[in-house]
Amino acid sequence: MRQKKAILLVSVPLAMEYEAVCRKIEQCLAAGLSEMEADNFLSALIAMAERVETHFLWRPQLRDPNDEMVLEAAVNGRADALVTFNLRDYGTAPSQFGVELLLPREAIARIKR
């Protein structure tokens, strides 16, 4: 969160993962979106994001290998914080790279201050 605003960071592998998940029929149904709406959401999300080049890989760092690309995007993008509901799977790994781990409500509260 640079200067009291949130900047979404995304790497190519992470964007591809978002695309794979958002296009699943069960995800569309759960979100109440048509396939076209899900595609529009995904396109807008990626367009708003700051692209991160992955220069360094530090795998494995996390319990869940599927979360590694999120940590890599945060570290390579020099993020101040990684915002997730999934604190347990990240553990202390982000702090080793100077990245704070926050719940979404904590990030929102920080932006509002």
Steps between C-alpha positions, in 0.01 A plus 500: 500500500691792370383844610174380655377319195493137401682393188426155370814322381476220249754282323425307181472165686270657759279656230474161333400343832234768556370431150484123558313541829263778392391311190395188689125450474466440875677830573271688262196343663626577851561864403172526310681598180460389143813388315509835321470693827778290653719570196425873525583499872825316437599733215432807715689353796808424291481838323505678838793298631864595490693235311784335687792330332611191689877528534548274799334179618534389860299180489404326712406746775136415572287206610280531192698498174209678327570810713865525395428716193309749718797537735737527201291781347497683834875465553602575140259796496643629829158500661454650844230245581342180377126507562325166545243310703746211496744607774566144617654377175735799472633479856810714554640468147389846378665674797834344402480717187373813675141443388230541762217246502155660545139395504285698253327689784841605637610625160177698455533652848858602424400666172221691675738641764 
